[in-house]
Amino acid sequence: MDPTGAAPLRPTDRREIGPYRLLGRLGEGGMGTVFLARAPTERLVAVKVVKAEYANQQGFAARFHAEVENARRVASFCTAEVLDNGNSDDGRPYMVTEFIAGTPLSEQIAQYGQLDPGTLHGVALGVAAALAAIHNAGLVHRDLKPANVILSLSGPRVIDFGIARALDRDSGFTLSGELLGSPGWWAPEQVRGIEITPAADIFSWGCLVAYAGNGRHPFGRGDVITLASRVLNDQPDLGALPAPLNDLVRQATQMDPGARPSAQELVLALVGGVPRPVDPPTVIATDVLNQSWQPPENVVKDTGAFRRFSRRGRKKAEQEALEREFQEAVGAQQGEDSSPGQVAAFQELTPPPVVVRDAGNAPTYVRPEPDHTNPAEPVSKPRSTRWLIAAAAAVAALSVTGAVLISTLRPVASTSTQTDPTAGPTQVTQQVNDVGRRFALGPAIDDPLLLVTEAPQCGLADYQGTRSAQGQLCLVRWTMINPGGTIKELGDPVVTLTDNQGAAHDPAPADLPASIVPGGRVDGVFVFDLAPMRVPVKLSATMFPGGKQVEVIL
């Protein structure tokens, strides 16, 4: 597998889709083709373009875009972040997600057999966390299968969620009468054509874990009719799975949807305890994977060198050189389709507290030491960089936009230009700080979380139309996540920045949206005007009425 898993573009392929420049093919399936592309922000992304036969169906494009908009609400816990959607100039709908470098679970099992118990537990936990985030946003994946789970250095990541419903009218069937989903990965209710609920994904989760743990499908092989009949009439062969997966998979594959556990219940069972009041299960799952995820050896080998290719914040000349390197790497291939692998660029953060689970013991929370690996060096050992690589998933999404405060209710691609720390505006850092740490903004487990996503950026004369009167502007980028299942009403935040001389500063005027939807996110930038020699030390914030004040050491 080359560093991206992409094959060269074919002569008949477009070179651009909307604002995205296509670089190669990541795969092709029943619904369309997935391309590796570069966004206008220079970020690598995956662009899925649907087939013309679907684009020509009456009402399909509207349903597709509605489902993609819904998918953009999903918090990025072990999922590929949905960034954008649109129509090509010939009317074919497309969606854009972050690019995840890794190996599809289907390919891993086909080439190397069943997973070892440690990796299997990580896959089960990561996919359950992804389903919890998807279900929290009011969606059902409907097509969970090994090809839609990518094993990456940062952990398992679920892709292609939500959009299968665009093919659906009112049942689980397409306009042509074909059953939605993939043969062998259906829940019984999907085969029967009755109402599809999150429990259908749980059944698929059980089959997927059994497949990964045994190296064979729990319903065997066969054509569509044979597999559908087995799902309705036979008990799945779950093989020998380690505890607690043996019991959880058995519960997940019950015929009665009401007898199956929820995704959050699976997560709690797999992390070995009840979460702390400030941490919902999806966040705890990410923390556990931060500390314990062991990707298969071939995944480390295949994706380790990609780190230098996907790094954000490089100069334009470096980006162009890396792009030439990629084109040379894939140019020798013969155009064979590759299974889609899709990677968030890495963001250096102070690692958040993580939960460590030993067999038979309750979770213990610790703060790992930051990793100081030189980012220019190829990755050879996964342990030294695991927390760094997984940090983006732990904070949901770290993209920021180009206004003084730009808020969004869905994941968006970054449109800000990252500065070079060796020139221009300086990056202010401290030896010990709370950058990257989650702060609960209320007492309930599902209250929003706030993160300052990177060290303050100071030394700017102006930013998006705001000019400094005191000598320099300092930017504090932040993310607020709603991990709960209900809409959270917001208001005007009360925010103060304290500098190294003890002086307090208010941010430039800014607005928040009225609310955050379940699983949604708000990204923003607080802009402060400081004297030239002042350094940001602490941010105090109350982000909504009735919320508690948090203090973030910068």
Legacy VTK file of the C-alpha trace (Angstrom):
# vtk DataFile Version 3.0
C-alpha trace
ASCII
DATASET POLYDATA
POINTS 554 float
0.000 0.000 0.000
1.432 3.395 -0.918
1.328 6.188 1.708
-2.225 7.194 0.816
-3.793 4.057 -0.633
-4.691 6.039 -3.773
-4.427 4.916 -7.369
-3.742 7.336 -10.243
-6.607 9.167 -11.866
-7.928 7.554 -15.024
-7.883 9.470 -18.320
-11.668 9.890 -18.130
-11.639 11.186 -14.554
-12.138 14.833 -13.830
-9.245 16.842 -12.451
-11.451 19.093 -10.340
-14.758 18.740 -8.490
-16.056 22.086 -7.302
-13.166 23.827 -5.532
-11.320 20.528 -4.919
-8.328 19.445 -6.993
-8.348 15.666 -7.523
-5.066 13.793 -6.929
-5.976 10.117 -7.164
-8.600 7.401 -6.691
-9.258 5.961 -3.240
-11.928 3.475 -4.257
-15.167 2.774 -6.056
-18.386 1.276 -4.735
-22.036 0.813 -5.592
-22.915 4.434 -4.896
-19.978 6.246 -6.456
-16.232 6.895 -6.590
-14.033 8.265 -3.818
-11.137 10.536 -4.798
-8.174 11.885 -2.882
-8.231 15.643 -3.333
-6.712 18.880 -2.091
-8.990 21.561 -0.689
-8.422 25.288 -1.301
-6.917 25.394 2.227
-4.272 22.829 1.075
-5.812 20.178 3.317
-6.028 16.649 1.918
-9.612 15.420 1.769
-11.660 12.540 0.393
-14.352 13.449 -2.142
-17.133 10.965 -2.845
-18.940 11.602 -6.146
-22.167 9.655 -6.711
-22.906 7.810 -9.905
-24.841 9.535 -12.651
-27.636 6.947 -12.440
-28.466 8.136 -8.934
-27.992 11.812 -9.752
-30.659 11.458 -12.465
-33.250 10.017 -10.093
-35.974 12.457 -9.149
-35.428 13.902 -5.681
-32.147 12.062 -5.087
-29.899 15.142 -4.979
-32.139 16.867 -2.433
-32.204 13.768 -0.223
-28.448 13.306 -0.580
-27.616 16.850 0.481
-30.112 16.705 3.343
-28.472 13.548 4.669
-24.963 14.978 4.272
-26.043 18.073 6.200
-27.298 15.758 8.932
-24.034 13.814 8.869
-22.105 17.053 9.382
-23.681 17.265 12.841
-21.920 14.108 13.984
-19.192 14.809 16.540
-15.892 13.365 15.356
-15.509 10.534 17.851
-13.860 7.759 15.838
-15.555 8.931 12.646
-14.303 10.647 9.508
-15.384 14.283 9.780
-17.834 15.393 7.093
-16.617 18.739 5.756
-18.601 19.817 2.717
-21.037 18.846 -0.030
-22.155 20.203 -3.379
-22.884 19.400 -7.030
-20.349 19.017 -9.826
-20.887 21.056 -12.980
-22.666 18.064 -14.573
-25.096 17.835 -11.674
-23.597 14.910 -9.749
-23.781 15.362 -5.958
-20.595 14.955 -3.938
-19.578 14.977 -0.296
-16.213 15.811 1.241
-14.720 14.207 4.361
-11.375 14.330 6.077
-8.857 11.919 4.597
-7.958 9.006 6.905
-4.768 7.152 6.028
-5.028 3.515 6.980
-6.195 0.047 6.021
-9.873 -0.951 5.683
-10.767 -3.647 8.191
-12.005 -5.832 5.331
-8.605 -5.686 3.646
-6.788 -6.295 6.926
-8.742 -9.480 7.672
-8.515 -10.735 4.073
-4.727 -10.376 4.022
-3.694 -11.066 7.608
-6.558 -12.966 9.245
-8.253 -12.368 12.571
-7.171 -9.543 14.849
-5.316 -10.168 18.075
-7.393 -9.602 21.249
-5.947 -6.159 22.039
-6.548 -4.737 18.573
-9.956 -6.431 18.428
-11.017 -4.717 21.660
-9.861 -1.375 20.225
-11.853 -1.901 17.027
-14.971 -2.899 18.985
-14.650 0.150 21.244
-13.864 2.607 18.459
-16.730 1.494 16.245
-19.143 1.540 19.208
-18.021 5.103 20.030
-18.534 6.124 16.404
-22.050 4.663 16.448
-22.787 6.482 19.706
-21.826 9.786 18.058
-23.830 8.964 14.920
-26.911 7.924 16.896
-26.592 10.964 19.170
-27.006 13.123 16.073
-30.234 11.321 15.206
-28.749 9.248 12.360
-28.425 5.561 11.541
-25.390 4.384 9.571
-27.361 1.659 7.706
-24.271 0.270 5.955
-21.780 -0.593 8.699
-19.362 -3.187 7.350
-15.605 -3.887 7.510
-14.928 -1.868 4.338
-16.332 1.190 6.143
-13.975 0.888 9.107
-10.467 2.268 8.572
-7.626 1.101 10.828
-5.373 4.120 11.231
-2.535 5.087 13.548
-5.013 7.104 15.615
-7.469 4.242 15.961
-10.396 2.748 14.062
-12.458 5.302 12.146
-15.937 4.797 10.679
-16.691 6.307 7.271
-19.690 6.605 4.915
-22.275 7.130 7.647
-25.695 8.637 7.052
-25.773 8.933 3.274
-27.268 5.507 2.506
-30.649 6.925 3.455
-30.518 9.172 0.379
-31.268 6.025 -1.658
-34.234 5.238 0.561
-37.813 6.306 0.041
-39.716 5.148 3.144
-38.391 1.637 3.614
-35.011 -0.025 3.502
-35.123 -0.338 -0.274
-33.893 1.751 -3.189
-36.124 3.089 -5.957
-35.228 0.040 -8.033
-36.272 -2.329 -5.255
-32.748 -3.268 -4.146
-32.127 -3.788 -0.430
-30.054 -1.020 1.111
-26.780 -1.921 2.790
-24.363 -4.734 1.985
-25.148 -8.467 1.783
-24.373 -10.242 5.031
-24.199 -7.078 7.111
-27.941 -6.429 7.289
-29.968 -6.621 10.462
-33.099 -8.823 10.258
-35.358 -5.758 10.209
-33.484 -4.427 7.158
-34.157 -7.656 5.293
-37.836 -7.513 6.261
-38.118 -3.913 5.072
-39.553 -2.625 8.354
-38.544 0.470 10.315
-34.789 0.974 10.623
-33.550 2.199 14.017
-30.093 2.526 15.625
-30.515 -1.091 16.743
-29.818 -2.149 13.135
-26.321 -0.677 13.421
-25.813 -2.562 16.691
-26.595 -5.862 14.942
-24.051 -4.968 12.239
-21.536 -4.062 14.974
-21.924 -7.539 16.475
-21.378 -9.202 13.105
-18.380 -6.974 12.378
-16.695 -7.758 15.720
-17.312 -11.489 15.278
-15.829 -11.270 11.767
-12.751 -9.386 12.986
-12.225 -11.746 15.926
-12.593 -14.995 13.972
-11.468 -14.063 10.463
-14.745 -15.299 8.942
-18.251 -13.970 8.473
-20.725 -15.111 11.161
-23.283 -15.967 8.459
-20.766 -17.542 6.087
-20.536 -16.915 2.366
-23.211 -16.896 -0.290
-25.255 -14.832 -2.679
-27.687 -12.099 -1.646
-30.676 -14.449 -1.259
-28.688 -17.013 0.738
-27.286 -14.441 3.149
-30.639 -12.733 3.610
-32.239 -16.090 4.422
-29.550 -16.917 6.977
-29.921 -13.545 8.697
-33.667 -14.219 9.127
-33.551 -17.918 10.021
-30.148 -18.926 11.378
-28.119 -18.100 14.436
-24.809 -16.359 13.637
-21.608 -18.313 14.238
-19.917 -15.994 16.743
-16.890 -18.245 17.260
-14.597 -17.812 20.254
-14.297 -14.178 21.322
-12.505 -12.867 24.416
-14.526 -11.460 27.297
-16.398 -9.163 27.474
-16.845 -9.216 23.697
-18.354 -12.708 23.690
-21.370 -11.601 25.745
-21.680 -8.174 24.106
-21.664 -9.599 20.582
-24.241 -12.216 21.558
-26.516 -9.458 22.917
-25.921 -7.246 19.870
-26.996 -9.971 17.426
-30.349 -10.724 19.049
-33.193 -10.993 16.527
-35.342 -8.590 18.538
-34.056 -5.003 18.074
-35.360 -4.094 21.516
-33.146 -6.722 23.145
-29.924 -5.253 21.800
-27.814 -2.816 23.836
-27.384 0.780 22.730
-24.065 2.057 21.391
-23.427 4.000 24.593
-24.077 0.889 26.660
-21.521 -0.973 24.545
-18.968 1.785 25.104
-19.478 1.762 28.875
-19.179 -2.016 28.996
-15.951 -1.920 26.968
-14.248 0.794 29.036
-15.009 -1.155 32.189
-16.917 1.334 34.310
-19.229 4.281 34.712
-17.900 7.572 33.280
-16.968 10.551 35.396
-19.660 13.256 35.512
-17.723 15.463 33.078
-17.006 12.777 30.509
-19.679 11.254 28.240
-18.951 7.728 26.987
-17.777 8.865 23.538
-15.083 11.053 25.087
-13.952 8.283 27.446
-13.727 5.844 24.538
-11.466 8.253 22.681
-9.273 8.615 25.762
-8.951 4.846 26.130
-7.966 4.503 22.465
-5.472 7.357 22.909
-3.632 5.284 25.469
-4.190 1.698 24.437
-4.775 1.483 20.666
-2.310 -0.859 18.981
-2.738 -0.779 15.196
-1.712 -3.903 13.301
1.954 -3.925 12.333
1.278 -3.512 8.637
-0.857 -0.402 9.301
2.038 1.230 11.149
4.387 0.381 8.305
2.043 1.526 5.558
0.885 4.803 7.110
3.829 5.911 9.228
5.632 7.682 6.397
2.457 9.559 5.545
2.789 11.784 8.587
5.220 14.079 6.825
2.863 14.308 3.843
-0.265 15.287 5.766
1.257 17.802 8.149
-0.521 21.172 8.247
1.186 24.547 8.320
3.849 23.949 5.699
5.105 26.528 3.245
3.622 26.440 -0.236
6.888 25.195 -1.777
6.952 22.276 0.664
3.345 21.419 -0.106
4.012 21.408 -3.840
7.097 19.240 -3.356
5.100 16.778 -1.274
2.388 16.688 -3.901
4.977 15.842 -6.563
6.254 13.108 -4.239
2.751 11.669 -4.018
2.185 11.804 -7.769
5.486 9.975 -8.325
4.559 7.394 -5.688
1.259 6.508 -7.323
2.274 7.132 -10.921
3.813 3.675 -11.230
0.573 1.934 -10.347
-1.609 0.524 -13.085
-4.904 2.109 -12.133
-6.252 -0.724 -9.988
-9.044 0.299 -7.626
-7.981 0.567 -4.020
-10.220 0.256 -1.027
-10.919 3.661 0.451
-8.619 4.742 3.189
-9.422 8.148 4.567
-6.579 11.495 7.723
-6.948 14.366 9.829
-3.816 16.482 9.783
-2.138 16.294 13.144
-2.434 19.117 15.645
0.132 19.323 18.451
-1.741 19.648 21.743
-1.084 19.163 25.396
-2.623 15.716 25.864
-5.887 15.623 27.829
-6.316 13.369 30.855
-6.854 9.824 29.655
-8.405 6.746 31.158
-6.229 3.642 31.426
-7.985 0.329 31.790
-6.226 -2.735 33.134
-7.931 -6.089 32.823
-10.371 -6.555 35.674
-9.835 -3.106 37.151
-11.845 0.094 37.107
-10.612 2.933 34.895
-7.843 5.181 36.224
-7.385 8.721 34.923
-3.884 10.000 34.265
-2.307 12.774 32.204
0.312 11.483 29.737
3.477 13.418 29.054
3.562 15.374 25.779
5.417 13.735 22.921
8.311 15.702 21.433
9.004 13.615 18.368
10.432 15.636 15.502
7.523 15.886 13.024
9.916 15.842 10.094
11.061 12.332 10.948
9.221 9.270 9.629
7.217 7.462 12.264
8.693 4.105 13.146
7.205 3.345 16.581
3.521 3.950 17.226
3.731 4.328 21.014
5.830 7.508 20.967
3.294 9.407 18.898
-0.007 7.729 19.696
-1.466 10.493 21.874
-0.406 13.135 19.365
-2.023 11.376 16.435
-5.243 10.700 18.328
-5.601 14.203 19.750
-7.714 15.423 16.845
-10.312 12.729 17.470
-10.334 13.454 21.192
-11.308 17.073 20.646
-13.779 16.275 17.856
-12.483 18.828 15.341
-9.907 21.578 15.462
-10.657 23.488 12.281
-11.003 27.261 12.601
-12.524 29.759 10.202
-11.570 33.158 8.959
-13.673 35.672 10.917
-13.002 37.338 14.263
-15.425 34.757 15.644
-16.912 32.330 13.168
-19.321 29.794 14.597
-20.725 26.740 12.912
-23.230 24.065 13.781
-21.496 21.454 11.678
-17.936 20.338 10.931
-16.256 22.566 8.346
-12.948 22.586 6.534
-10.339 24.966 7.865
-10.121 28.195 5.901
-7.453 29.881 7.983
-3.824 29.854 6.998
-1.501 28.318 9.561
1.500 30.476 10.285
5.071 29.290 10.131
6.457 29.359 13.710
9.874 30.366 12.387
8.685 33.622 10.827
5.997 36.248 11.167
3.567 36.164 14.115
4.821 34.175 17.078
3.229 31.146 18.707
3.118 31.699 22.476
3.633 28.485 24.411
4.068 27.524 28.053
5.774 24.544 29.605
2.552 23.600 31.420
-0.861 24.627 30.105
-4.406 23.507 29.465
-4.271 23.682 25.670
-6.157 20.693 24.304
-7.780 19.901 27.654
-11.565 19.463 27.829
-13.474 21.664 30.280
-17.033 20.757 31.238
-19.240 23.842 31.037
-21.921 22.462 33.353
-22.520 19.769 35.988
-24.361 17.247 33.789
-22.609 14.470 31.873
-24.018 15.733 28.576
-23.292 19.440 29.104
-21.095 21.070 26.435
-17.309 20.823 26.571
-14.870 23.646 25.816
-11.338 23.280 24.484
-8.698 25.833 23.606
-7.354 23.985 20.620
-3.893 25.509 20.251
-1.492 27.937 21.906
-2.392 31.634 21.520
-1.118 33.233 18.341
0.198 36.736 18.982
2.058 39.454 17.105
-0.561 40.171 14.427
-1.231 43.762 13.382
-4.683 42.919 12.057
-6.987 39.947 11.704
-9.961 39.750 9.361
-10.576 43.493 9.457
-9.794 44.047 13.153
-6.660 46.170 13.698
-4.564 46.417 16.845
-4.671 49.707 18.775
-2.389 48.530 21.603
0.394 46.938 19.565
-0.534 43.307 18.772
-3.525 41.069 18.349
-3.571 37.694 20.118
-5.861 34.959 18.820
-7.249 32.223 21.053
-8.862 29.457 19.002
-11.449 27.289 20.685
-13.965 24.540 20.099
-17.204 23.847 21.986
-18.842 20.422 21.607
-22.347 19.299 22.531
-22.001 15.559 23.299
-25.571 15.288 24.570
-28.739 14.195 22.863
-30.629 17.487 23.140
-30.207 20.982 21.711
-28.193 23.256 24.009
-29.283 26.887 24.120
-26.429 29.394 24.133
-26.035 33.099 24.788
-23.358 35.779 24.861
-20.160 34.430 26.439
-18.406 36.285 29.256
-14.705 36.018 28.449
-11.579 37.602 29.960
-7.921 37.154 29.080
-5.269 37.748 31.753
-1.762 38.657 30.604
1.619 38.117 32.282
1.340 41.467 34.090
-2.041 40.601 35.599
-4.026 42.935 33.335
-7.464 41.772 32.130
-8.575 42.093 28.510
-11.968 41.679 26.858
-12.213 40.109 23.385
-13.337 41.933 20.279
-17.148 41.856 19.901
-18.420 38.531 18.645
-21.613 36.482 18.489
-22.431 32.864 19.206
-25.229 30.967 17.488
-28.450 30.584 19.424
-27.895 26.887 20.107
-25.848 23.769 19.375
-27.585 20.684 18.011
-26.910 17.230 19.526
-23.452 16.096 18.478
-22.780 19.552 17.062
-19.789 21.815 17.423
-19.007 25.500 17.476
-15.539 26.643 16.389
-14.374 30.159 17.063
-11.558 32.623 17.628
-11.393 35.130 20.471
-9.368 38.191 19.423
-7.587 40.272 22.083
-5.644 43.523 21.740
-2.477 43.556 23.889
0.591 45.743 24.338
3.654 44.453 22.463
5.454 42.868 25.439
2.381 41.281 27.030
1.842 37.526 26.903
-1.494 35.671 27.380
-1.498 33.620 30.581
-5.089 32.642 31.393
-8.510 32.618 29.722
-11.602 32.811 31.943
-14.909 32.011 30.242
-18.582 31.436 30.967
-19.908 30.324 27.605
-23.681 30.309 28.213
-26.199 31.494 30.825
-26.229 29.248 33.864
-22.953 27.610 32.854
-19.966 27.515 35.130
-16.867 29.634 34.652
-13.796 27.776 33.496
-10.198 28.950 33.673
-7.801 27.778 30.979
-4.060 28.173 31.557
-2.510 29.229 28.266
LINES 2 556
342 0 1 2 3 4 5 6 7 8 9 10 11 12 13 14 15 16 17 18 19 20 21 22 23 24 25 26 27 28 29 30 31 32 33 34 35 36 37 38 39 40 41 42 43 44 45 46 47 48 49 50 51 52 53 54 55 56 57 58 59 60 61 62 63 64 65 66 67 68 69 70 71 72 73 74 75 76 77 78 79 80 81 82 83 84 85 86 87 88 89 90 91 92 93 94 95 96 97 98 99 100 101 102 103 104 105 106 107 108 109 110 111 112 113 114 115 116 117 118 119 120 121 122 123 124 125 126 127 128 129 130 131 132 133 134 135 136 137 138 139 140 141 142 143 144 145 146 147 148 149 150 151 152 153 154 155 156 157 158 159 160 161 162 163 164 165 166 167 168 169 170 171 172 173 174 175 176 177 178 179 180 181 182 183 184 185 186 187 188 189 190 191 192 193 194 195 196 197 198 199 200 201 202 203 204 205 206 207 208 209 210 211 212 213 214 215 216 217 218 219 220 221 222 223 224 225 226 227 228 229 230 231 232 233 234 235 236 237 238 239 240 241 242 243 244 245 246 247 248 249 250 251 252 253 254 255 256 257 258 259 260 261 262 263 264 265 266 267 268 269 270 271 272 273 274 275 276 277 278 279 280 281 282 283 284 285 286 287 288 289 290 291 292 293 294 295 296 297 298 299 300 301 302 303 304 305 306 307 308 309 310 311 312 313 314 315 316 317 318 319 320 321 322 323 324 325 326 327 328 329 330 331 332 333 334 335 336 337 338 339 340 341
212 342 343 344 345 346 347 348 349 350 351 352 353 354 355 356 357 358 359 360 361 362 363 364 365 366 367 368 369 370 371 372 373 374 375 376 377 378 379 380 381 382 383 384 385 386 387 388 389 390 391 392 393 394 395 396 397 398 399 400 401 402 403 404 405 406 407 408 409 410 411 412 413 414 415 416 417 418 419 420 421 422 423 424 425 426 427 428 429 430 431 432 433 434 435 436 437 438 439 440 441 442 443 444 445 446 447 448 449 450 451 452 453 454 455 456 457 458 459 460 461 462 463 464 465 466 467 468 469 470 471 472 473 474 475 476 477 478 479 480 481 482 483 484 485 486 487 488 489 490 491 492 493 494 495 496 497 498 499 500 501 502 503 504 505 506 507 508 509 510 511 512 513 514 515 516 517 518 519 520 521 522 523 524 525 526 527 528 529 530 531 532 533 534 535 536 537 538 539 540 541 542 543 544 545 546 547 548 549 550 551 552 553
